[in-house]
Amino acid sequence: MDKSKILYAEDDTTIAFLIQDSLETYYEIEHYGNGKSALEAFNNKDFDICLLDIMMPEMNGFELAQNIREKNSEIPIIFISAKALKEDRIKGLKIGADDYLVKPFSIEELMLKIEVFLKRSKKTESSSTKYTVGKYQFDPKNYTLQDAGNIISLTQRESELLLYFIRHKNTVLKRQDILKAIWGDDDYFMGRSLDVFISRLRKVFSDEENITIENLHGIGFRFSEK
């Protein structure tokens, strides 16, 4: 079986060596020392997942992620950075990243996250079911919402969250249940991530009077479609 291919952007050569050495037994990993060379590689090769540092020369990780998202809305992106501020994490998610690991972290934790996203990508690829949501046709396989004249691209996280809501529509959903189903955990940061993605979905459906994502204080949310 072919190994999954990782695009890895990191300017610290010591950290890059350690991570590459740990992962190359299980994955095909290509390392680039700056954002510009990583973007060039992404534009010319096929990858299954991206691991991006933020503080890099020539092009930082945020800029790199934005460029990747403009070309591909589906590929999982994980930030791995020493920038631990909540604002940086939220910025990364708003750009379209699927997760954010703060250095130092364990290789086991990184590999677990990589496997989760790779499995979800393969599972989504095998699903051909489409859903009608208001005026949109939702395609979980391709992470898109489409109406008569417009196609909206979603990230993998947004698509997973919307699919979870659709499958449990008009039902009170506990916050911790959503977090465990989508993120596999319900810690503080994951909770903030959930808020970011719900805010983005609300914006997408802002002109749909019959669709609401209701915040139930102290409980969770309810996705309703009249």
Residue pairs with C-beta under 8 A, 6 or more apart in sequence:
2 28
3 26
3 27
3 28
4 27
4 28
4 48
4 49
4 114
4 118
5 27
5 28
5 29
5 30
5 45
5 46
5 47
5 48
5 49
6 23
6 27
6 28
6 29
6 30
6 47
6 48
6 49
6 50
6 51
6 114
7 30
7 32
7 38
7 41
7 42
7 45
7 47
7 49
7 50
7 51
8 16
8 19
8 20
8 29
8 30
8 31
8 32
8 50
8 51
9 31
9 32
9 33
9 34
9 35
9 38
9 50
9 51
9 52
9 53
9 56
9 61
9 64
10 16
10 19
10 31
10 32
10 33
10 51
10 53
10 56
10 80
11 33
11 34
11 53
11 55
11 56
11 57
12 53
13 33
15 103
16 31
16 33
18 107
19 51
19 80
19 107
19 110
20 29
20 31
22 107
22 111
23 29
23 107
23 110
23 111
23 114
26 111
27 114
30 41
30 45
30 47
32 38
32 41
33 56
33 57
34 56
34 57
34 58
34 59
35 52
35 56
35 57
35 58
35 59
35 60
35 61
35 63
35 64
36 58
36 59
37 58
38 52
38 59
38 64
39 59
39 64
39 67
39 68
42 50
42 67
42 68
42 71
43 71
47 75
48 75
48 76
48 118
48 121
49 75
49 76
49 77
49 78
49 114
49 117
49 118
49 121
50 65
50 68
50 75
50 76
50 77
50 78
51 78
51 80
51 110
51 114
52 61
52 64
52 65
52 77
52 78
52 79
52 80
52 97
53 61
53 79
53 80
53 81
54 60
54 61
54 62
54 79
54 81
54 83
54 88
54 92
55 61
55 81
55 82
55 83
56 64
59 67
61 79
61 81
61 92
62 91
62 92
62 95
65 77
65 79
65 92
65 95
65 96
65 97
66 95
66 96
68 75
68 77
69 77
69 95
69 96
69 155
73 96
73 143
73 144
73 153
73 154
73 155
74 121
74 142
74 143
74 155
74 156
76 98
76 99
76 117
76 118
76 120
76 121
76 156
77 96
77 97
77 98
77 99
78 97
78 98
78 99
78 100
78 101
78 110
78 113
78 114
78 117
79 89
79 92
79 97
79 99
79 100
79 101
80 101
80 103
80 105
80 110
81 88
81 92
81 100
81 101
81 102
81 103
82 102
82 103
83 102
84 102
86 189
86 192
88 100
89 100
89 102
89 189
89 192
89 193
90 192
90 196
92 100
93 100
93 157
93 193
93 196
93 197
94 196
94 200
96 155
98 117
98 155
98 156
98 157
99 113
99 117
100 189
101 109
101 110
101 113
116 184
117 156
120 156
120 160
121 156
124 140
124 141
124 143
124 156
124 159
125 141
127 140
127 141
128 141
129 140
130 137
130 138
130 139
130 140
131 137
131 138
131 140
131 163
131 166
132 138
133 145
133 162
133 166
133 205
133 211
133 225
134 205
134 208
134 210
134 211
134 225
135 147
135 148
135 208
136 145
136 146
136 147
136 152
137 145
137 146
137 147
138 144
138 145
138 162
138 163
138 166
139 145
139 146
140 159
140 162
140 163
143 153
143 154
143 155
143 156
143 158
143 159
144 151
144 152
144 153
144 154
145 151
145 152
145 154
145 204
146 152
152 204
154 162
154 204
157 182
157 193
157 197
158 197
158 200
158 201
160 182
161 178
161 182
161 194
161 197
161 198
161 201
162 201
164 173
164 178
164 181
164 182
165 173
165 201
165 213
165 221
165 223
166 223
168 223
169 223
169 224
169 225
170 222
170 223
170 224
170 225
171 222
171 223
172 216
172 219
172 220
172 222
173 220
173 221
173 222
173 223
174 219
174 220
175 186
175 191
175 194
175 219
175 220
175 221
176 186
176 220
177 220
178 194
178 220
178 221
179 185
179 186
179 190
179 191
179 194
180 186
182 194
183 190
183 193
183 194
198 213
198 221
201 213
202 213
205 211
205 213
210 225
210 226
211 223
211 224
211 225
211 226
212 222
212 223
212 224
213 221
213 222
213 223
213 224
214 221
214 222
214 223
214 224
215 221
216 222
